[in-house]
Amino acid sequence: MDDVEKHYMSLVPRAVPITSNLAMVMLRRLQV
C-alpha cells in the first residue's frame, strides 16, 4: 500500500490544477 500511496502522492501536484480548474468551471455554470 505504501508504494501505491507514494504513486498517488506524486500525482497529486499534477492533478490539483486540473481539479481546481474543473471546480471553477462548475461554479461558473452554477452561477449562470
Legacy VTK file of the C-alpha trace (Angstrom):
# vtk DataFile Version 3.0
C-alpha trace
ASCII
DATASET POLYDATA
POINTS 32 float
0.000 0.000 0.000
2.930 2.343 0.681
4.052 2.208 -2.956
0.522 2.979 -4.106
0.250 5.912 -1.702
3.583 7.303 -2.911
2.398 6.946 -6.503
-0.783 8.922 -5.837
1.082 11.497 -3.757
3.380 12.111 -6.743
0.315 12.582 -8.964
-1.434 14.993 -6.579
0.600 18.114 -7.565
-0.246 17.408 -11.217
-3.941 16.814 -10.559
-4.521 19.854 -8.318
-4.522 22.473 -11.130
-6.867 20.312 -13.212
-9.318 19.718 -10.380
-9.228 23.401 -9.375
-9.985 24.436 -12.960
-12.879 21.973 -13.136
-14.195 23.314 -9.833
-14.093 26.885 -11.154
-15.951 25.833 -14.307
-18.642 24.081 -12.277
-19.035 27.120 -10.005
-19.380 29.397 -13.042
-22.040 27.120 -14.515
-23.938 27.119 -11.225
-23.762 30.910 -11.013
-25.088 31.285 -14.563
LINES 1 33
32 0 1 2 3 4 5 6 7 8 9 10 11 12 13 14 15 16 17 18 19 20 21 22 23 24 25 26 27 28 29 30 31
